[in-house]
Every structure is written in C-alpha cells, then in structure tokens.
C-alpha cells in the first residue's frame, strides 16, 4: 500500500479511513505537484457522484494540506467533463466504510472546513458542477472554471431545503438571482456564472489546470496571517446558515420522495400532473 504517492493499489481499494495521502476512497486521488496538493475526483463510472467518503475525503484533504509543511495550498478538480454533480443518490460503490454516514450526517461535509482553511484552496471546475459540487466551489477561496463548465442548484427538485445555498447565494449574488437558480433549477453557463459573481475566472478549457495553478500560486504568495484576517472578515460577512432547518428536511417525506423520483427517473408526486415530464427533473 502507498500513503505518499496518491496511487491506489488493491489494499487501498479496500474500505479504510484516510491516512497520509490516502483520502479514504478510491474515487479521490491525492497527488503532490511541487508546492501544491492536488485532489482529483475520479469516479467516471458514476460521473463523479459524491459518496459520503468522498465528501469526507475532501474535508480530510484540506486539513492534511493544512498540517503539511511541504505544501502551500490545495487544488481540487475533477475528471472528464464533470467536476462534481453532488451527492450520490444511487449507491456508494466501494465506499462502504462509511456505512455509518447517516450518523455523521452533515459533519462529514467539507464546506465549513473549506471556508476555514488557513492555506489557500482553489477549485478548477472542469465541467458539470452542481449540488454539493457547486457548494465546494463556492466555499473554496477561488473558483477558476473552464469555458465548458455549467452550474445548477437542483436541491428543491429533490425535496431538500438547502439553507446553506439559500444563505450563501443570497450573500454572493442577491436574493433575486438566488430565487431564479433555486426555484427553477436552471443551468448557468460559465459566462453567466462569471457575470453573476459566482466564480472568479473563466478560462479556455485546455488552459484550466495551468491557470488554476497560477491563481493558487498567487494566493500562496500573500502574507498568511494577514490573508487569514481578510478571510475571517469575509467569512463573517457570509455568516451562518440555518443548519437545524436544513437537517430537519433531510429524511422528511419530501426528501424521501425526491430520492425515489430521482432513482426512478420521474417527476416527484408533488408536481401537478399536467406539469410532469418524462425522466428526472
């Protein structure tokens, strides 16, 4: 087994918690590129749908880089034409070490850890980005995105009252555009996301990795203590969200129906019969 290279062998494919450069799941790769740690979502067979272990692995990666004196910052990216579509609603594959994920609940999620990271975290969004994937991009220090990237907030189609989104988006893009995104579930292009202030930079697809590394390098050259004062100030502006309200919606009848409708590729039963469509919303 290998803890230092990020390479997955047979032992590491077996379920076990994170340790060293092993992020606890075969669907995340941690590599070292000079001064940077690079966390790559790599689950093409499920279009990078995120299991609880993947969410927790990103949380661990932030803290791992934070305590490693050889690394200055963290870059998070995906593979193929998908960055992250959000949580896996169809099964976790080999990630069954977190069968107690329901007990961890939202504590397994990396969003607050990203907001609190002392070392810079830059996200390179290579393609489809929605649900928890978009929340990762919003909570990182900066998002550099491919011109091919698209963004969506489909939680209300799943019966989830995602107050983290409603709170953060209202701060970042205002309540009018937040309603537009959340109430319609529409997709935004990379250009629209840039115009709305959701992402920092849009670059040519082939230049994404280089451009994101350059942005991360620039962030890492700033004075760390002064930078963290600014980061704390910005974090206070974003503020806290209604975690209790959001948790109460998880496992409620609407979220159960939303999950079943997603799996069965149909409209949820709360949709008026004349407004239902073939396939999932």
C-alpha positions as CSV (number, residue, x, y, z in Angstrom):
1,X,0.0,0.0,0.0
2,X,1.1,3.6,-0.6
3,X,0.4,6.6,1.6
4,X,2.7,9.0,0.0
5,X,2.0,8.9,-3.8
6,X,-1.8,9.0,-4.1
7,X,-1.7,5.8,-6.2
8,X,-4.4,3.4,-5.4
9,X,-3.5,-0.3,-5.2
10,X,-5.5,-3.3,-4.2
11,X,-5.1,-2.7,-0.4
12,X,-6.1,0.9,-0.7
13,X,-9.2,0.0,-2.8
14,X,-10.5,-1.8,0.3
15,X,-12.6,0.3,2.7
16,X,-10.5,2.1,5.3
17,X,-10.3,5.6,6.7
18,X,-8.0,8.3,5.4
19,X,-4.3,8.2,6.3
20,X,-1.4,10.2,4.9
21,X,-2.0,10.9,1.2
22,X,-4.7,8.2,1.1
23,X,-8.1,10.1,1.3
24,X,-10.1,7.1,2.4
25,X,-11.8,6.3,-1.0
26,X,-10.6,5.0,-4.4
27,X,-12.7,7.8,-6.0
28,X,-10.4,10.6,-4.9
29,X,-6.7,10.9,-5.9
30,X,-4.2,13.0,-3.9
31,X,-1.0,13.9,-5.7
32,X,1.8,16.3,-5.0
33,X,2.7,18.8,-7.7
34,X,5.6,20.9,-6.3
35,X,4.2,23.2,-3.6
36,X,0.6,22.0,-4.1
37,X,-1.5,19.1,-3.1
38,X,-4.0,18.2,-5.8
39,X,-7.2,16.4,-5.0
40,X,-8.9,14.9,-8.1
41,X,-12.4,13.5,-8.1
42,X,-12.1,10.4,-10.2
43,X,-15.3,8.3,-10.4
44,X,-16.2,8.3,-14.1
45,X,-18.5,5.3,-13.9
46,X,-20.9,7.4,-11.8
47,X,-20.0,10.8,-13.3
48,X,-18.2,11.8,-10.1
49,X,-21.3,11.5,-8.0
50,X,-20.0,12.0,-4.4
51,X,-20.3,9.4,-1.8
52,X,-20.1,10.3,2.0
53,X,-16.5,9.0,1.9
54,X,-15.7,11.4,-1.0
55,X,-17.1,14.3,0.9
56,X,-15.2,13.4,4.0
57,X,-12.0,12.8,1.9
58,X,-12.1,16.3,0.6
59,X,-12.6,17.6,4.2
60,X,-9.6,15.5,5.2
61,X,-7.5,16.7,2.2
62,X,-8.0,20.3,3.3
63,X,-6.8,19.5,6.8
64,X,-4.0,17.3,5.5
65,X,-2.5,20.1,3.4
66,X,-3.0,22.5,6.3
67,X,-0.7,20.5,8.5
68,X,1.9,19.6,5.9
69,X,4.8,22.0,5.9
70,X,5.9,20.8,2.4
71,X,2.6,22.1,0.9
72,X,1.5,25.7,0.4
73,X,-2.0,25.1,-0.9
74,X,-4.7,22.8,-2.3
75,X,-6.1,22.4,-5.8
76,X,-9.4,20.5,-6.2
77,X,-10.5,19.3,-9.7
78,X,-12.4,16.6,-11.5
79,X,-12.0,14.3,-14.5
80,X,-13.5,14.2,-17.9
81,X,-16.4,16.6,-18.5
82,X,-17.6,16.5,-14.9
83,X,-16.3,18.3,-11.8
84,X,-18.9,17.1,-9.3
85,X,-22.7,16.6,-9.7
86,X,-23.4,16.5,-5.9
87,X,-24.2,13.6,-3.7
88,X,-24.6,10.0,-4.9
89,X,-28.3,9.1,-4.9
90,X,-27.8,5.7,-6.4
91,X,-25.3,3.8,-4.1
92,X,-21.8,4.3,-2.9
93,X,-19.9,1.6,-4.8
94,X,-16.8,0.5,-2.9
95,X,-17.2,3.3,-0.4
96,X,-18.9,1.2,2.2
97,X,-16.5,2.1,5.1
98,X,-18.9,5.0,5.7
99,X,-22.0,2.8,6.2
100,X,-22.4,4.9,9.4
101,X,-22.6,8.0,7.2
102,X,-26.1,8.7,8.4
103,X,-24.8,9.0,11.9
104,X,-22.1,11.5,10.7
105,X,-24.7,13.5,8.8
106,X,-23.6,16.9,7.7
107,X,-20.5,16.6,9.9
108,X,-18.9,14.6,7.0
109,X,-19.3,17.5,4.6
110,X,-16.3,19.7,3.8
111,X,-17.9,23.1,3.2
112,X,-17.2,24.8,6.6
113,X,-13.7,23.2,6.6
114,X,-13.0,24.8,3.2
115,X,-14.2,28.2,4.5
116,X,-11.9,27.9,7.5
117,X,-8.8,26.6,5.7
118,X,-5.6,28.6,6.6
119,X,-3.9,27.6,3.4
120,X,-5.4,28.7,0.1
121,X,-7.8,26.3,-1.7
122,X,-8.5,26.8,-5.4
123,X,-11.1,24.8,-7.3
124,X,-10.5,24.1,-11.0
125,X,-14.0,23.4,-12.4
126,X,-13.6,21.3,-15.5
127,X,-17.2,20.6,-16.4
128,X,-20.6,19.9,-14.8
129,X,-20.8,21.4,-11.4
130,X,-24.0,21.2,-9.3
131,X,-25.4,20.3,-5.9
132,X,-22.6,19.7,-3.4
133,X,-20.0,20.2,-6.1
134,X,-21.1,23.8,-6.6
135,X,-21.1,24.3,-2.8
136,X,-17.4,23.1,-2.8
137,X,-16.6,25.7,-5.5
138,X,-18.4,28.5,-3.6
139,X,-16.7,27.7,-0.2
140,X,-13.2,27.4,-1.7
141,X,-11.1,30.6,-1.8
142,X,-11.4,30.9,-5.6
143,X,-13.0,29.0,-8.4
144,X,-11.3,29.0,-11.8
145,X,-13.6,27.4,-14.3
146,X,-13.5,26.0,-17.8
147,X,-15.5,27.8,-20.5
148,X,-17.3,24.5,-20.8
149,X,-18.5,24.4,-17.2
150,X,-22.2,24.5,-16.3
151,X,-23.7,25.2,-12.9
152,X,-27.0,24.2,-11.3
153,X,-28.8,24.0,-7.9
154,X,-31.3,21.1,-8.1
155,X,-31.9,20.6,-4.4
156,X,-35.5,21.7,-4.4
157,X,-36.3,19.1,-7.1
158,X,-35.0,16.5,-4.6
159,X,-37.1,17.8,-1.7
160,X,-34.1,19.2,0.2
161,X,-34.4,22.6,1.9
162,X,-30.8,23.6,1.3
163,X,-30.5,26.6,3.6
164,X,-26.7,26.6,3.0
165,X,-27.4,27.5,-0.6
166,X,-30.1,30.0,0.1
167,X,-28.0,31.8,2.6
168,X,-24.7,31.8,0.8
169,X,-26.1,32.6,-2.7
170,X,-28.2,35.5,-1.3
171,X,-24.9,36.9,0.1
172,X,-23.0,36.3,-3.1
173,X,-25.4,37.1,-5.9
174,X,-28.5,38.5,-4.2
175,X,-32.0,37.1,-3.4
176,X,-33.5,37.7,-6.8
177,X,-30.9,35.6,-8.6
178,X,-30.9,33.1,-5.8
179,X,-34.7,32.6,-6.4
180,X,-34.0,32.2,-10.1
181,X,-31.5,29.5,-9.5
182,X,-33.2,27.6,-6.7
183,X,-36.9,27.9,-7.7
184,X,-36.3,26.9,-11.4
185,X,-33.3,24.6,-11.2
186,X,-32.0,26.2,-14.3
187,X,-28.4,25.7,-15.6
188,X,-26.0,28.5,-15.8
189,X,-23.1,28.7,-18.3
190,X,-19.6,29.6,-17.2
191,X,-20.0,33.0,-18.7
192,X,-23.3,33.6,-16.8
193,X,-21.7,32.4,-13.5
194,X,-18.9,34.8,-14.0
195,X,-21.2,37.6,-14.8
196,X,-23.3,36.8,-11.7
197,X,-20.2,36.8,-9.4
198,X,-20.4,33.1,-8.5
199,X,-16.9,32.3,-9.9
200,X,-13.7,34.2,-10.1
201,X,-12.4,33.4,-13.6
202,X,-13.3,31.7,-16.8
203,X,-10.5,30.3,-19.0
204,X,-10.1,28.2,-22.1
205,X,-10.7,24.5,-21.3
206,X,-7.2,23.4,-22.3
207,X,-5.7,26.1,-20.1
208,X,-7.7,25.3,-16.9
209,X,-5.1,23.3,-14.9
210,X,-2.3,25.8,-15.7
211,X,-4.5,28.8,-14.9
212,X,-5.8,27.4,-11.7
213,X,-2.2,26.6,-10.5
214,X,-1.2,30.1,-11.3
215,X,-4.1,31.5,-9.3
216,X,-3.2,29.2,-6.4
217,X,0.4,30.3,-6.6
218,X,-0.6,33.9,-6.4
219,X,-2.7,33.3,-3.4
220,X,0.1,31.4,-1.7
221,X,2.5,34.3,-2.1
222,X,0.4,36.6,0.1
223,X,1.2,37.1,3.8
224,X,-0.5,34.2,5.5
225,X,-1.5,35.9,8.8
226,X,-2.8,39.0,7.1
227,X,-4.6,36.9,4.5
228,X,-6.4,34.9,7.2
229,X,-7.6,38.1,8.8
230,X,-9.1,39.0,5.5
231,X,-10.5,35.5,5.1
232,X,-12.1,35.7,8.6
233,X,-13.6,39.1,7.7
234,X,-15.2,37.7,4.5
235,X,-16.4,34.6,6.3
236,X,-18.1,36.7,8.9
237,X,-19.8,38.6,6.1
238,X,-21.2,35.3,4.7
239,X,-22.2,34.3,8.2
240,X,-24.0,31.2,9.5
241,X,-26.9,29.4,7.8
242,X,-29.9,27.6,9.3
243,X,-28.4,24.2,9.8
244,X,-31.2,22.9,12.0
245,X,-33.8,23.8,9.4
246,X,-31.8,22.1,6.7
247,X,-31.2,18.9,8.7
248,X,-34.9,18.7,9.5
249,X,-35.7,18.4,5.8
250,X,-33.3,15.5,5.3
251,X,-35.2,12.3,5.7
252,X,-38.5,14.1,5.7
253,X,-41.3,12.8,3.4
254,X,-40.5,15.3,0.6
255,X,-36.8,14.3,0.5
256,X,-37.6,10.6,0.5
257,X,-40.0,11.2,-2.4
258,X,-37.4,13.3,-4.1
259,X,-34.8,10.5,-3.8
260,X,-37.2,7.9,-5.1
261,X,-38.2,10.1,-8.0
262,X,-34.6,10.6,-8.9
263,X,-33.9,6.8,-8.8
264,X,-37.0,6.0,-10.8
265,X,-36.3,8.8,-13.3
266,X,-39.7,10.5,-12.9
267,X,-41.2,13.7,-11.6
268,X,-41.9,13.8,-7.9
269,X,-45.5,13.3,-6.8
270,X,-45.8,16.9,-5.6
271,X,-45.6,18.1,-9.3
272,X,-49.1,18.8,-10.8
273,X,-50.0,16.0,-13.2
274,X,-50.1,18.5,-16.1
275,X,-46.6,19.7,-15.3
276,X,-44.9,16.3,-15.0
277,X,-42.3,15.4,-17.6
278,X,-40.6,12.2,-18.8
279,X,-37.4,11.5,-17.0
280,X,-36.0,13.0,-13.8
281,X,-36.0,16.8,-13.1
